[in-house]
Amino acid sequence: MKKIYRNLIIIIVGIYAVFTLVSQQKTLNEYAENSKELSKQIEEQEQYKEELAKQKEDANSLEVIEQTAREKLDMYYPNEKVYIDQGM
């Protein structure tokens, strides 16, 4: 009778251990997937940061200042002729 209880307890503990290991493996796989996604997001944000830094450097260039003045502020050089196509 004692052998049966002992074997039953061993089987129950074994089943519990297997269930726990499977559950933990699923959790680890989810964490690994989340880690990959976060790494990808970090890489994208670093590229975006580099683009913004380049835009910041370019914002002080004469060409960008001139282009902004022409397009957004309608400013032109003195005696410069501006042609506007109204055909559309």
Order of alpha helices (4+ residues) and beta strands (2+ residues): alpha-alpha
